[in-house]
Structures are given as C-alpha cells and as structure tokens.
Amino acid sequence: MKLLLDENLSRRIVPHITSYYPGSSQIALLGLEQATDKDIWDYAYQHDFVIVTKDYDFIDLSTLYGSPPHVVLLKTGNQTWQATAQTLINCQGLLKSVLVTANIAHIEITN
C-alpha cells in the first residue's frame, strides 16, 4: 500500500514512512500543488495511491465516487510531522486490514 500525502501534510514525512509504505509520496513532491482535489483524486486512482489528508474534501469525493482510491482522514489535531509519521507507522496493520481486506472506502484516525 502506498500513501499519497495531501498538501496539508509535510513532505518530510515521506522518507520516514517509505519502508512501511513503499512508493509513498506527497502532493508537492509530485508537482501537484496547483491541482484540484478532483485531479488529485484521479491521480491517486490512476497510480494506486491511498490518499492521506486532514481535510474532509476527499471524504466528500469518496462518498460521491466510492473507492478506489481509499482515503485516510487524520483527525490528530496539531502535531509535528514526526508525530504524524509515527501515527501512520503505528496504524499500518489497521490500514491494511480495513482498507484492503475489508475494502472500506475511508477511515478516520484519531489520537
């Protein structure tokens, strides 16, 4: 499972999670900073990414279009990028079981 971090999440997270989520990236690293949410949605679909965000817009798209791509909504408040990276690492098993095995469209992670 590879994650596509929304622009509201630091690109510094990516190197810390790639051993857990190979092929992961972040919007700015892919040159998609000016893309619409729908364009990002389509990109994630075409490239088999799970979108990770702190923004409900992708949940709305998930409700409208279904999955894939799957969406992870981080409701973890204001935390450092290191804490966000650790949250994603700690939730790896949960994300795989819920999003892949159970084929759920989106999941919310809280602290």
N, C-alpha and C positions, 0 to 999 in steps of 0.2 A: 504494500500500500504506500503510495507516495502522496505527500501533502502539498497543497498549494496555499501558502500563507497570504492572506489578504494584505492590502497596503497598510492596514491599521496594526499590523504585527511586524516587528523588527526583522529585517533581513539577517541580522546577526544570529537569529535562532537557527537558521538553516544548517550551518556546519555542525551544530551540536546535536541535531536530530537525524542526520543522514545515515548514520549507522543503524538506526532503528527504523527509519522510513526512507530507504534508498530512492534516489531520484527526486526528492522533495525540492521545492523552490519557493520563491516569494515573488509577488507581482512585479516589483521594481527590478528584480534580477532578470526577469523575462522581458523587460521593456514594455510592460502593460500598464504603466502608471496612469495613462490617459484613457484607458479602455473603460467602456461602460460595464456595469455589473453583468449585463447580458453577454457582452463579449467575453468577459472572464469566465462566465458560466459555460459558454460554448467552448472556450479553450480548454477548460478543465475536462469537459466531456470528451473532446477530441483526443486529449492526451492522457486520459485515465487518471486524473488527479482527484483527491478528496479536498474540498475547499475548507480551510480553517479561517474563521473570522470572529470578530467581536461585534458584528453588525447584523441586524435582522434582515437586511435586504436579501441575502442569499437564502434565508429560511423562507421568505416570501416566494422566491424563484423556485425553491424546492417544492413548495406547496402547489405552485402553478404548473410546473413541468414534470414533477416527480424526479426520480433518480435513475441513472447516474446523471451528474456527479452527486456524490454524497456530500453533506455539509456538517461540519463540526462547529458549533457555536460556543465560544469560550465566554462564560459568564463568571470570570475570575476577578473582576474588578481591576483596579490599577495596580499592576505588579510589574516587576522588572522583566526584561526579556529573558534573563536566566531562569526566573521562576516559571515563565511561560514555557520555555524549552523543557524544564523538568516536569511540568504538568503533562505535556504531550508524551514525554518518555514514560512517565508513570501510567498513562492511560493507554499505552499501546495495545495491550491484550484486550481491554474493553472495546476499544475502537474496532479492532479486527473482528471480534466476536459479534458486535452489534451491527456494524456497517456491512461487513462482508458476509458473515454466516447468516445473520438474521435478515439481511437485506433491508435494513431500516434506512429511510431517506436522509434523516438528520438526527443529530444527537446534541444535547446541551451538556457542557461540562461546567460544574460549579466548584467552588472551593469550600 
